[in-house]
Amino acid sequence: MPATDPSSPVQPVQPDQPDLMQALRRWEEAGGTWQVAARTSGSVTVALLRCDGGEEVDRLSSHDPQAVQALAGRTGSEEGPLVS
């Protein structure tokens, strides 16, 4: 996994932290995009991508049921911004 840039607007989310959705919203607001990299019935992992070419810069995972439900059926930010 790539190292996180300390100047990044998004800091790493540890597994099981419920603030994945907040981190994704901040990433979108900073101009980045994201894609769901892995999904199970109880977890989701999202790849954070640069806005200038899609290079993966980090991955965030969560077992939070609200995050899993909010991302159900979505493949990434190209489907539109997250609803607050």
C-alpha positions in Angstrom: 0.0 0.0 0.0 1.4 3.4 -0.9 2.4 5.8 1.9 0.0 8.6 2.6 1.2 12.1 1.8 1.2 14.1 5.1 -0.1 17.1 3.2 -3.1 15.1 1.9 -6.5 16.4 2.9 -7.4 12.9 3.9 -5.6 11.0 6.6 -5.7 7.2 6.8 -8.8 5.6 8.2 -8.1 2.6 10.3 -10.2 -0.5 9.7 -13.5 -0.4 11.6 -13.5 3.4 12.0 -16.9 4.7 11.1 -15.7 7.8 9.3 -14.9 6.3 5.9 -17.7 8.3 4.3 -16.4 11.6 5.8 -12.9 10.8 4.4 -14.4 10.1 1.0 -16.3 13.4 1.0 -13.1 15.3 1.9 -11.3 13.5 -0.9 -13.9 14.4 -3.4 -13.9 18.1 -2.2 -10.2 18.1 -2.7 -10.7 17.0 -6.3 -9.7 13.3 -6.0 -11.7 10.4 -7.2 -12.2 6.9 -5.7 -13.2 3.4 -6.7 -14.4 0.5 -4.6 -11.5 -2.0 -4.6 -13.1 -4.8 -2.6 -16.4 -5.6 -1.0 -17.8 -8.3 1.2 -21.2 -8.5 2.9 -19.6 -6.8 6.0 -16.9 -4.6 4.7 -15.8 -2.3 1.9 -12.3 -1.2 0.8 -12.0 2.0 -1.3 -9.0 3.1 -3.5 -8.3 6.8 -3.4 -7.2 8.1 -6.8 -5.4 11.3 -7.8 -7.4 13.8 -9.8 -4.7 14.1 -12.5 -4.5 10.6 -13.8 -6.1 8.2 -11.5 -3.0 6.9 -9.8 -3.9 5.1 -6.5 -2.5 6.9 -3.5 -4.1 5.0 -0.6 -6.8 2.5 0.4 -9.3 2.9 3.1 -11.3 0.0 4.6 -14.3 -0.1 6.9 -16.6 -2.6 8.5 -19.0 0.1 9.5 -22.5 -1.0 8.4 -23.5 2.5 7.4 -20.5 2.8 5.1 -21.1 -0.7 3.6 -24.7 0.2 2.9 -23.9 3.7 1.6 -21.5 2.2 -1.0 -23.7 -0.8 -1.9 -24.1 -0.9 -5.6 -21.6 1.9 -6.3 -18.3 1.3 -8.1 -16.8 4.7 -7.5 -17.0 8.5 -7.6 -17.7 8.6 -11.3 -21.3 7.8 -10.4 -21.6 11.2 -8.8 -20.7 12.8 -5.5 -21.7 11.2 -2.2 -24.8 12.6 -0.6 -24.2 14.2 2.9 
